[in-house]
Structure formats: structure tokens, C-alpha cells
Amino acid sequence: MLCPLKLILMSVLLDYSLGLKDLIVSSLELTVHVGNSALMGCVFQSTKEKRVTKVDWMFSSGEHSKDDYVLYYYANLSVPMGRFQNRVRLVGDILHNDGSLLLQNVEEGDQGTYTCEIRLEMESRVFKKTVVLHVLPEEPKELMVNVGDSIQMGCVFQSTEEKRMTKVDWMFSSGKHAKEEIVLHYYPKSNVPVGYPQNWGSFQNRVNLVGNTARNDGSIMLQGVKESDGGSYTCTIHLGNLTFRKTIVLKVNWKEPQTPVTPVVRRPEILGGDQLVIIVGIVCATILLLPVLILIVKRTHRNKSSVTSTALVKSLENTKKAHPEKHVYSSITTREVIEEEESSEKSEATYMTMHPVWPSQRSAPNKSLENKSVGGIPKAKQAF
């Protein structure tokens, strides 16, 4: 019994020693965002039909870091390991020497080097393939858009293998319990988006496939966004039996219509149409009202002048009434001239002398003189 076991162990050790000399190494790079999935291929091309006996996936975060097991396959059993336990699975066809690995919900700590090793039955060589994974920050799961605008929603399945995308589905749901609505179906075989019947959905003639399907890109462009377009959009990419899903939440803002403000309006030297009309109206109104304003001012000035003159006249009259002018006429003396010749029959000559006398304190003595004769001649008449 011991001899057969020794022979088996020696053959295994011999296979490993020979395998170390005949490694087939290839390296690829893959870039993926946090939260997305990554397909890391590991296919051994061989002309001989040999069964895969073992597949190992190892991870290293750096040059001097220790390798960690990601997944191993042995005896028709696939076992995820460590922190990758609920996020990795073997998706390759083992019968066709395909040990490809699918890593879902990628994390920042997943960045590093992944090494795949495939061992075939009765084969001394070990096929080894390396994939360098670069992890980018998470893409926004919520997108904001205004009513009437367009929005692109990305859906890319990152893979190192050139596997043909067999189908793309986009579905829409406006709420948790709302029924899903078809947004777009795409079949690369016909190379045209499969539209819905004429009366299906509100997305008809508003959705276009803009992604490169040859690179597993199923991104779409939604045009003429409506307020009712707000909700969850789920993209599903099919690669044979392999499925990749991504959900995007779209929020729609109502944008009030605004009058576009052009630089011409802001320039002081150039006036807009409304401003020019207002200015012309003001000038015309001023020209029409100017004569009326002048007439009103003249009338107001005349009224003020007449009122001032009337007040002045009344003031003078009141002054005259308060201080009346007094005139005293002196007595008129008459002298009889009796000429010797009475035959001439000349009439008496009467001489009147008027002396205006203003009121004064001497008016009293003058009264006493009025009764006296002037120059010894008796008073004949008195002026009145």
C-alpha cells in the first residue's frame, strides 16, 4: 500500500515541478466603479480535450502583501472564501476550460491583483492568468434633471472577456408598489432596438440606445423629460446565462419658464424694444403736455399778480381812511374900492387867495384870527 501512495505523491510533485517551468502567464487590466460588477475571465485554450481538475483564485493588494484566497474549485464544488464569500461566484464553463470569476458589489478594498490558476487532468502544466483591478469611486445612483431636458443613464458591464451581449432591458417604476413599465428592449442579433407596439408606454420615440454594445455598454438617452418620468430605472444586461443589473433613481425638477436675459439688454448704450417704447411714450407725452403746463403756469402767475395788486389797493384805501387829508382854506378878503368917479360904475373886484394848510398844532390860534379883520378891513366873505 505504501508503494502506490509514494508513486502518486511522486507523480504529483513531479507535475508541480514541471509546471513551475512551463507556466503560461497573461495579464489584463480592468476598471470598475464601486458597487458595480466585474467579470474576470480565465479561459485555457487547448487542442486537447482534458478535464479541469482544479481552479484557484487568489488576491493580492500589494507587492509585499500576503495572498488571500478568493475562491477555489475542486471535485465539482465551488467554494468562495473570506470577505469575498457572498460576492463572488464561478461563472465560467468548466467543461470548456473556462474558470471565469464574477465579482459583485465591488468595494474600494477590492483593488489589487487577482490571479487565476487552472489545472487540467493528466497535464503537467499549470495555466495562470492575472487581472489587475482598478476601483473608481461610486457612480451617483440618483440623477437630477429638469423638465424638458435630456439625460443619459449609463449601464456598462465591465469584463476582460469579449463576450457578446445577448440582450438589454430597461424597465421603469414610479414607486414601490407601482407596476413596471417597459422603457427599451434591445437584441444585438437584429442590431436595432425592438420598439413597443404603437400604444405602449410613455417612452415611445423618446429613448435611444447610445452605448457601445460590443463592449457590453447598454446606456440610454432619455429626451424631453416629463414630470411623470421621475422614478427608478433598472437596466439588465444579459451575456448568455450571466446577468448584470443596475438601478438608477431619476428625480425630475419643474423648471419655471424664464425670459432669457441677453447681454444686449444689460448694455446701457443699447436699449431693448420695451425700453425704447417707454422712452418714446414719455417724450411724446411731455411734448403734448408742455403747452398745457406753460398755460397753467401763466394763469397761476396772473392770478397771483392780480391778488397781490388787489391786496395792495385795499391796503392803501384802508390807510387813507385811517389818516384822511385835511385841507383848510384861508379866508378870502374882499376890499371895496370906491373910486372917485362913481360914473364908471365898475363892479367891485374880489381877490381870492387860497393857502392850503396841513393839520398842525397851530390850527387852534388860526381859528381866533379868522374872526378878526385883516389890515383893519372888516371880513366880507369866507371861502368854503
Order of alpha helices (4+ residues) and beta strands (2+ residues): alpha-beta-beta-beta-beta-beta-beta-beta-beta-beta-beta-beta-beta-beta-beta-beta-beta-beta-beta-beta-alpha-alpha-alpha
